[in-house]
Structures are given as structure tokens and as C-alpha cells.
Amino acid sequence: MLVWNKKSVAVAAANSVDAQAWQAEFETAFEQVAARFTRRDARGVARDLLAGLLAPLERKNCWTIAEHVGHKSPHRLQHLLGRAVWDADEARDDVRSYALGHLADPGAVLVVDETGDLKKGTRSVGVQRQYTGTAGRIENAQVAVFLTYAAQRGHTFIDRRLYLPDSWTGDQARRELAGVPDDVVFATKPHLAATMITNAVQAGTPARWVAGDEVYGADPYLRATCRRLGLAYVLAIGSNRVVPTGAGPLRADKATDRVPDGAWSRMSCGDGSKGRRWYSWALLELEPEVDGSDLGSGHHSLLVRRNDTTEELAWYRCWTPRPVAIGDLVRVAGRRWTVEENFQAAKSHTGLDEHQVRNWNSWHRWTTLAMLAHTFLTILAAAMNDAEPTDDTAGLITITLGEARRLFTTLAPLATTTTARVLAWSKWRRRHQHRAQRAHYQRREGSISAAHRPDLRL
């Protein structure tokens, strides 16, 4: 565990002892999952992959990482992701334990959201034309739902579920080709989120709240799951969603008409890229769920957010076991953005979306190790910020995950290279590309010959 005394460090990046502590924390991070690899060579390759996911590479895939860490080819990494024997779900649980060991917070927020990776072909597991927020439109994409643990000291991923459309779950040939397990059935994104939240609570994850966007706020099963687990929620909903008010069922936007002019309170829901996010907020009491899923306890409400510049409104369906102040609900609404920050950081710094794998096992293995790399950076950045004052008097912003990675990879590099290695990889790439080029030419020449071959049936 990485523990620093503030008095012992003036500037974290300027002390070589700290670089040694960073390297030690990296080894601690890998040790969380090391036992999942029963063979020593597999453990070494997994450690190399984790180091490569943190490396300052322009692109991160088996080729570039293998070259960076000193392998002669990408084959060992490809074997680890595809054919080696290890359980990515058990490793995922280890990542969660590692995160909670540093970030555990009884008031934490479990944030759910999905992200999409754009794809060109049709063979990557789960890929189809579907809406993805990554592009903001319908694209050929692979979509997964993630669970973020947002605590006072930091936020990171603790679970993931690959979304399989029914075009996949109902196609046995595609399932077999991609190695989808027989027990995997179709589940909506909110149901995947409910499963992850349930698993987290059953594993003893300390948390008080759940947050999510309109996809999740609209789902009665997810809301009922949260209430059953005793987790309060602040879940966004669309303007057209009907809510049970004292005046009967009303659309969220129509229910807002019942808010008196003097009932709005101006509050910040947290810091954004351009400073504090200030809005006006109002709260309407709601009736229990009308579908019979309500346990008859707790407090239901509709939280309304208003942008005082544009007059744009947003709505959140809320439930708490006991009454809370509107400021608590506003704070949780703002914490929903932590999952977006995680996606951006993990895709920018730990290769979350750069995998070039197609089957079920490979996707889960790459993603789990990318989550571990992201969690390591989260813990490292928190420790760096503990050791260095970053208030206005110091004239510094807090150390971000990107800055933590730059400091770590510059001052505590995990791999070095040589001229011979660089030249050997240049030849390996060109030899591989030459074989691919010849195969392409042969296929093309064969197609041309077939097109000009006389039809002997005449």
C-alpha cells in the first residue's frame, strides 16, 4: 500500500525515493491479480501487459505493447488474452478489492453508464449497428455497461458487462465463433447495471447511493433493485416520463409546472472543466411506485434542474430510505459525471478502447486489466495529491490521472529499449506486412483470373 507522510515530501515528482514508492505500488497493484495466473510465465506476461497499458504509447495493442516491454513478437500477449487459462471475472473482483482498499467510503455513489467502441467489421463480439454516445448516433459499435465507484478520495471502475444485442444472443453460430458462454442470455443495459450493483453490495462494497442517466432512470426494475438493496438513488429521466404525483400521473415536464416560483434554490453540483456547475434546483414529492414494486417505505421525489442562462431543464427520479436535504440529492446528481471522467481517462491513458480482440474471453481480459491500470492511476494520483498541497495558495491544480501517468512513466519507467530491439521489431513488422501483402495480391490475382476465365458451359 502506498502511504506517504506530507512532511517528508515537498514536491512529489522531485524525489527519487517517491519513484521507488510508485514502482512498489505498481507491483502491489499487479499482486492483486497475480494469483489468477497459475503458470509463472503467464504471470510475467500479464504483468507486462499491465505495464504496457500504462506506457506512453501512441496506440496500445498486442503489437505495440509487446515491442515496448521487450517481447520478440505479440504472440505471448495474444495467447494470454485468448487461449491461456485464467478467469477474468475473478480478476475483476480483485480489482474491486484493490480499489476499496484505498477508496472505501460509506457515502460512496455507484454510478452506471455505458460506452461504445466503434468497429468496422461484424465479427467482434457484440458488435452491431446501434446507438452509442461515443459517436452520438447509430454506428457499428460494441457497447458495454460499466460500474464506477465514486468516493471522496477518487473514482474508478469496479465492474463491467458487455452488452449482447438479441441479434447475438439468438445466433448460435455467431456465439460459438466468438466463444460466448452458453449461460449468457439477453439482458438490457439497466438489467446489466442491476446485476453489477447487486454483486457489489453482496461483496460488501460500502456505498449509499446510485446514479445514472436517462437509460437507467427510466427502468423500473433497476429502481426496484436499488430500493430492495437499501441504496438511495438519483437517476435522470426524460421530460416525457410519467411520474406519480399527488395530482395523479404526470409527465415530468408537466409536473414541473407545479413548482412555485420561490421554490427554486441556486446550488452547485460540483466542479466542471470550466469551473463550478451552478444551476437552480427544485424538489417535488412523489407518490410510491405505481407498479406494485415499492416496499412501502422511503421517500420518493422528483429533482428538477434549471439552467438559468438557457432555461433548459433536467429531471431526476429520486428515492431515499429517510428524508434528506435537497443539497444531498444535488451532490449525487453531480457525481454522475465521474463515470464520464473515467471513460475519458481510461481511453486516453490505459487503452480501454484500443483492444483489437474479437472474442468473449479476450474482451473481458483486456478490459479487466485496463480497469486495473486505471485503478492504479487513481490510487497513485490520490497519494500524490495527499503529499502535495494544491490549494489556491500553492497556485496548483490537483494532479490528474493523466499527470500521474506522465510522472510515473517518466520517473519510474517499467521498461527500457535498445537499438537492437527497435531494429528487430522493424524487421518483424515489415516481414509480417510483406506476407499479408503477398496474400492480398494472390487473392486479387485469383479474382481477376476467375473474372476473365471463359465459361465452359457455353
N, C-alpha and C positions, 0 to 999 in steps of 0.2 A: 504494500500500500504506500502511496506517495504522500508523505507528510513533511511539510516544511514549517520552520519557525520564521515568522515575519522578521524578527530581529536579526536572523542570520543571513538574510538576503536583501541587498539594497536594490539591485536590478537583476531579475532572474536570468536574463539572457547573457549576462556578463560573467558568469561564474561557471567554470568548467565542472565543478562539483555538481551543479544542477543538471548539466548534460548527462552526467553519470546517473543521477536520480531519474531522469527522463527515460534513459535506456533501461534502467531497472524496472520502471513502471511498464514499459513495453513488454518486458519478459513476464511480468506479473499478469498483464492482460492476456498474453498467449497461454500462460499456465492455466487460465480459467477453462480453456477448451482442450488442452493438450491431452488429457486422459481419454478423449474420444477417439484418438488415433492410436490403435494398439500396436502398430508397427513403428519402429523408430524412424525409418526413412519417411514414412507418411507424416510423422510429426514434424520432421525437418522441412518437408515441402510445404506443409500448412503454415509453418512459421514464415517461410519465405514469401508465401502468397500474402500473408498479413502485412509483412514489411513492404511488399510491392504496392499494396493498396494505399499505403501511406506515402509512397515515394512521389517526388515532384515530376511525374511523367506526363507528357502531353496527352497520351492515351494509355489506358490501362486494360490490357488483355493478357492472355497467356503468353503471347509472343513478347510483348514489351516488358512484362514483369520478369519472365524467365531470363531475358538478357540483362536486366537490371540487377538481379540477385545472383547471377553467375552460372545459371544452368546452360548446358550446351544446346538445348532445344526446348520447345514448350511442352514436350511430351509428358514430363513428370507432373506438371501442373494440370494438364488436361486429364491425366489419369486420376489425380486427386479429386477433381471435380466430377468426373464421370463414372469411373469404374471402381475406385477404391472403396473399402468398406468402412463407413462411418455414418453416424446419424446426425443430420443437420438440425433436427428438432431438439435433440438433447444438447447440442452445442448452442442453440438459440436460448435454451433455458439457462445455460452457463453465462451467456451474455447478459441476460436479465439479472442474474445474481451478482455479477460484477458491477453492473450499473447501480443496483440497490445498495451494494456495499459502500458506495461513495455518495449516493444521492438520496437515499431513503428519506421520505418526508411524509408524515401522516396527512398533510394537507395537499398532497400532490394531485395533479389533474391527469387523467388518462385521456389522451387526445387521439381520435381516429380520423384517418383520411386515406385516400388512395392516390397513387401516382401512376403515370403511364410511360412506357418506353416505346418510342416509335420503331417500327420494324418494316423491312422491305419484303420479306418472304412470308410464307404461310406455315412453315414447319416449326417455328419457335412455340413452345408450349403455351397455350392460352391466347395466342395472337388471333385477332380478327379485326375487322373494321368496327370501331366502337368509339364512343366519346371519351376523350381524355383531356383533363385540364392542362396537361403539359403543352398541348397544341391549341387548346381552346376550341376544338372542333372534332368532328368524327375523322379518325385516321386509322390506318392499320397499326395496331398497337397491342402491347402486352400490359395488363393492368394488375396492380397488386394493392392490397389494403395493409396499412401499417398502424401499429400502436405505439404512440410516443408517451414516455413518462416525463412529465413536466414538473420539476421540483424547484425548490428555492435556489439550489446551487447550480442547476443546469437541467438540460433536457436531452433525451436520446431515445432511440428506438429500443423497444423490448420485445416486439413480436412482429410477424409479417405473415400474410396469407396471399398466395397467388390466386387471382380471380379466374376461374374457368367458366367461360360462357357455355350455355347449353349446346352450342354448336360443337363444343369439345366433349363435354361430359356424355353426350349421346352418340358419339362417333367412336366405336370400339377400335377401328383401325388407327385413327389418329392417337388415341390414348396409348395403344401398345407401342406405336412408333416413338412417342415422347416419354414412355415409361411412367405414365400416370398410374398411381396405385389403384387397385380395384375398389378400395373403400372410399375413394374420393367421389363425392356426388355434387350436383349443382347446388350452390349456395349464393344468395345475393350478397352484395357488399355489406349491407347492415348486419346480415346474419354472420358473416365472417368476423365483423367487428365485435358482435356479441360474444362469439366463441373466444376471441382473444381476451376480451375483458373478463369473462368468466374464468378462463385459465389463469389470468394474472391474479385475480382475487383468491382463487383456490390455492395458488402457490404462495400466498401470504404477502403479496405486494401491498405496501401501505399506500393508500390513496383515499381521497374523499370525493372527487368529482370526475365527471366525464364530459368531454366537449367534442363537438363535431359540426360539420357543415350541413347544408340542407338535405343531402342524400341520407344522412343518418338521423337527423331530427324528424324526418317525415315517417320514420319506420316505427310502428307501434311495438313490434317485437323487441327491438333494441331498447326502447324506453322501458318496457316492462322488465327486461332483463336487469337493467340498472336499478330499478326500484326493488326488485327481488334481492339483489345483492347489497342493498342499502347504500348505493352510490348516488349522490346528488348529481343532477345533470343540467347543463346549459347547452342546448342543441339548437342550431339555427334551423329555421323553417322558411319556406317561401311565402310570399304575400297571399297566395291563393289557398293555403292550408287552412282547414276549418278547425277551430278550437272551441272547447266547451266553456262558454261564458255564463254568467248569471242571467243574461238575457237570452240564452239559448245558443245553439251552434252558430258561429260567425266566422267568416274569413278573417285571417289575421289583420289584413289591411282595414277591414270594416270595424273590427274590434278596436283598432287604434282611434277611431273617431270618438270613442267613449272616454278618452284620456282628457281630463280638464287642462286648460292652458297652463295653469300654475303648478301642474304635477310633474313637469319636466325638471330634471336635475342635470347640470353640466358636470361631467366627470371624465377622467382619462382612464382608458382601459389598458394602458401600457405604452411602452416606447416603440416607435416605428423608425423606419430609415430616415425620416425627416423630422424626428422629434416626438414629443408626446402626442398620443392619439386622443384628441378631445372630441366628445360627442355629447349630445343631450340624450338623457335616458328616462324612460317611464316604465312603470310596472303595473300590470293588471292581474288581479286574482282570477284564477280559472277554477272550474269545477273538475272533479276527478275524471279520469278517462271514461269515455262512453262505451268502450268495447268490452267492459267487464274484467279487464286485466288488472285494474287497480286494486291494491290490497286494502284500500280504505283508510290509509294513514298518509301523513306527509302533506306537503303544501305545493300546489300547482300554481304556476304563474306564467304570464307572457311578458317577456322583457322586450322593450322596443327601443331601438337605437335610431337617433336622428342626426344626420349631418347638417349642421346649421348653415353651411355655405350652399350646399346643393339641394337641401331639403330631402335628400334620399333617405329612405327608411330601411331598417333591417329588423328581423324578428327572431326571437329565441324562445323556444319552449323549455320551461324550467320546472324542476321538481327538487325539493329538499326534504329530508326527514323531519327537520324542525325549521321554524321561521329563521330567515337570515336577512341581513341588511341588503339593500339593493346594490351597495358597493361591492359586496362579495360576489354577486352574480356578474356584475360588470367586469370584475377582475378575471373571473373564469372565462367569460366571453373573449377577453383579450388574449388569454393563454392559448386559444385555439390556433393562433398563428405560429406557435412553436413547432408544430409538425411541418409547416411550410418551410421554416428555417432549417429544420432537419433535412428535408428533401434537398434543399439548395446546397447545404454544406456537404451532405453525403455524396451528392452527384458531382460536386466540384472538387472534393478533396479525398474521397475514399472509393471512388469508382463504382458507386451503387448501380448506375445505369449503363456501365460500359462493358458488361459481360457480353461475350459472343458465344453464348451457350443456347442449346435448343431444348434439352430435356428437363424433366421434372427435378431429378436429383441435382443436376448441375446448377439450375436456377437457385434452388434453396441453399446450396452450399456456398455459392458465390455471395449471395445476398446476406447470409448469416455472417460470413467473415467481414463483409463490408460494414455490417452493423457493429461488429466488434471493433473495427478500426475507428468508426465514428464515436463509439462509446469511449474508447481510449482517448481520443482528442478532447471529448467533452470533459473527462476527468482531468486531463492534463491542463486544459485551459482554466478549469476551476482552481487547480492548485497554483498555477501561475498568478492568477488574479488574487488569490489569498496572500501570496508572497509579495505583491507589489501594489502600492496604493494607486488607485485610478480615479480619484475624485477630481473635482474641478481645480483644487489647489495644485494637484500634480500636473494638470494640463494633458492628461492622457485618457483615452477611452479604454474600456476593458479589452483584454486580449480575446480576440475572436478565435473560432476553431481554425480558420484559415491562417491566422498569425501564429497560433500554437503549432500548426503543422510546419510552417516555414521555419520557425525557431528549432523545432525538433529535428527536421531533416537536414538543416544546415549545421547545427551544433552537435547533434548526436546521430550522425548518419549510420544507418544499419547495413549499408552495402557500399562497396567501392568498386571501381572498374579498372581495367588495364587496357593498354593499346592492343595487345594480342586478343583480348576478349572482344573488343569492339570490332576488330577486323574479322574475327571468326564468325561473329554474328552477321556481319555484312555479307559474307560469302554464303552463310546458311540461308539467309533471306533470298538472295539472288538465285541460289540453286533451287529453292522451293518455288520461286516465281517462274523460273525457267521451265520446270516440269509442268506447272499449271498452264503456262503459255503454249507449250507444245501440245498438251492435251486439248486446249481450246482450238488450236489450228487444225488438229486432226479431226475434231468433231465438225468444224466448219467445212473442211475439205470433203469430208464424207457426205455432208448435207448437199454441197454443191454437186458432187458426183451423182448422187441419187436424183437430183433435180434434172440432170441432163441425160440420165440413163434412158435408152429407148424402151418404150412399153412393148414388151414381147407378146402381150396378149393380142395385139393387132394382127 
